[in-house]
Amino acid sequence: MNIEEAIGKVQQMPKGSVLVARPPFTWGAEATFVSLADDFRIPPAVADAGFQYLLERDDLLDLLGFLKKKRVSPRTIAEFVIHYAVTDAVPAWIDDIPDVT
C-alpha cells in the first residue's frame, strides 16, 4: 500500500495507530499503519525496515476534514498530508485550490 492508498483507508486505521512510510515521501511511497511501542516510538522492526513516522490517525482525520471544502484529488490529498507531516504547516498552495461549491 502506498501513502495515497493508506490515506484513503484512514477510517479503517485502528484507534491509536500511526501512518508510517518509507522515504522519500511522495504519494507513491510504501506505507502502513502501526501501533506505537510503549516508549511512543514506532516499533524497532518497523524502523529497521526503513519506515518513518508520518502522522497519527487523529491528525489525519483533522486534515481530511479541512480538505473536504477543497476540490482535491486523492493524490493532492496525499501530497498535502506529506507536506504537513514533514513541515508541521499547511502548504501555501492549498489556497490556490478552489473550494467545493
TASUL-V743879 format. One record per residue. N is the residue number from 1. OMEGA is omega in whole degrees, 0 to 359 (* if undefined). D_CENTER is the distance of its C-alpha to the mean C-alpha in Angstrom with 2 decimals. Layout:
n=N omega=OMEGA d_center=D_CENTER
n=N omega=OMEGA d_center=D_CENTER
This chain:
n=1 omega=177 d_center=12.45
n=2 omega=184 d_center=10.21
n=3 omega=179 d_center=6.56
n=4 omega=180 d_center=8.14
n=5 omega=181 d_center=9.98
n=6 omega=180 d_center=7.59
n=7 omega=176 d_center=5.92
n=8 omega=181 d_center=9.69
n=9 omega=185 d_center=10.53
n=10 omega=179 d_center=8.71
n=11 omega=180 d_center=12.34
n=12 omega=179 d_center=13.54
n=13 omega=174 d_center=11.56
n=14 omega=177 d_center=14.37
n=15 omega=180 d_center=14.76
n=16 omega=180 d_center=14.18
n=17 omega=180 d_center=11.72
n=18 omega=174 d_center=8.64
n=19 omega=176 d_center=5.97
n=20 omega=180 d_center=7.88
n=21 omega=176 d_center=8.70
n=22 omega=176 d_center=11.99
n=23 omega=0 d_center=12.71
n=24 omega=183 d_center=13.42
n=25 omega=172 d_center=9.86
n=26 omega=182 d_center=10.37
n=27 omega=184 d_center=9.36
n=28 omega=181 d_center=11.79
n=29 omega=179 d_center=10.94
n=30 omega=184 d_center=11.58
n=31 omega=176 d_center=9.03
n=32 omega=176 d_center=10.01
n=33 omega=177 d_center=10.01
n=34 omega=170 d_center=12.58
n=35 omega=180 d_center=14.65
n=36 omega=176 d_center=15.51
n=37 omega=181 d_center=19.09
n=38 omega=179 d_center=21.82
n=39 omega=177 d_center=21.35
n=40 omega=174 d_center=17.70
n=41 omega=175 d_center=16.58
n=42 omega=182 d_center=14.94
n=43 omega=182 d_center=17.95
n=44 omega=181 d_center=20.19
n=45 omega=179 d_center=20.29
n=46 omega=178 d_center=16.54
n=47 omega=179 d_center=16.81
n=48 omega=178 d_center=20.00
n=49 omega=175 d_center=18.39
n=50 omega=180 d_center=16.40
n=51 omega=177 d_center=12.93
n=52 omega=181 d_center=11.36
n=53 omega=172 d_center=9.25
n=54 omega=182 d_center=5.84
n=55 omega=174 d_center=5.50
n=56 omega=185 d_center=7.86
n=57 omega=183 d_center=8.35
n=58 omega=177 d_center=10.47
n=59 omega=177 d_center=8.42
n=60 omega=179 d_center=5.91
n=61 omega=178 d_center=9.40
n=62 omega=180 d_center=10.90
n=63 omega=179 d_center=8.91
n=64 omega=175 d_center=9.64
n=65 omega=178 d_center=13.10
n=66 omega=184 d_center=13.58
n=67 omega=180 d_center=12.88
n=68 omega=181 d_center=15.38
n=69 omega=182 d_center=18.14
n=70 omega=174 d_center=17.20
n=71 omega=183 d_center=18.17
n=72 omega=176 d_center=15.09
n=73 omega=175 d_center=14.49
n=74 omega=180 d_center=11.58
n=75 omega=178 d_center=11.44
n=76 omega=177 d_center=11.64
n=77 omega=180 d_center=8.80
n=78 omega=180 d_center=6.60
n=79 omega=176 d_center=8.67
n=80 omega=181 d_center=8.51
n=81 omega=179 d_center=4.91
n=82 omega=180 d_center=5.90
n=83 omega=180 d_center=9.14
n=84 omega=182 d_center=8.47
n=85 omega=184 d_center=6.95
n=86 omega=187 d_center=9.96
n=87 omega=184 d_center=12.52
n=88 omega=179 d_center=11.94
n=89 omega=176 d_center=13.25
n=90 omega=180 d_center=12.85
n=91 omega=182 d_center=14.04
n=92 omega=183 d_center=17.69
n=93 omega=180 d_center=17.59
n=94 omega=178 d_center=16.02
n=95 omega=179 d_center=19.55
n=96 omega=180 d_center=21.03
n=97 omega=181 d_center=19.29
n=98 omega=175 d_center=21.77
n=99 omega=174 d_center=21.34
n=100 omega=181 d_center=21.94
n=101 omega=* d_center=25.66
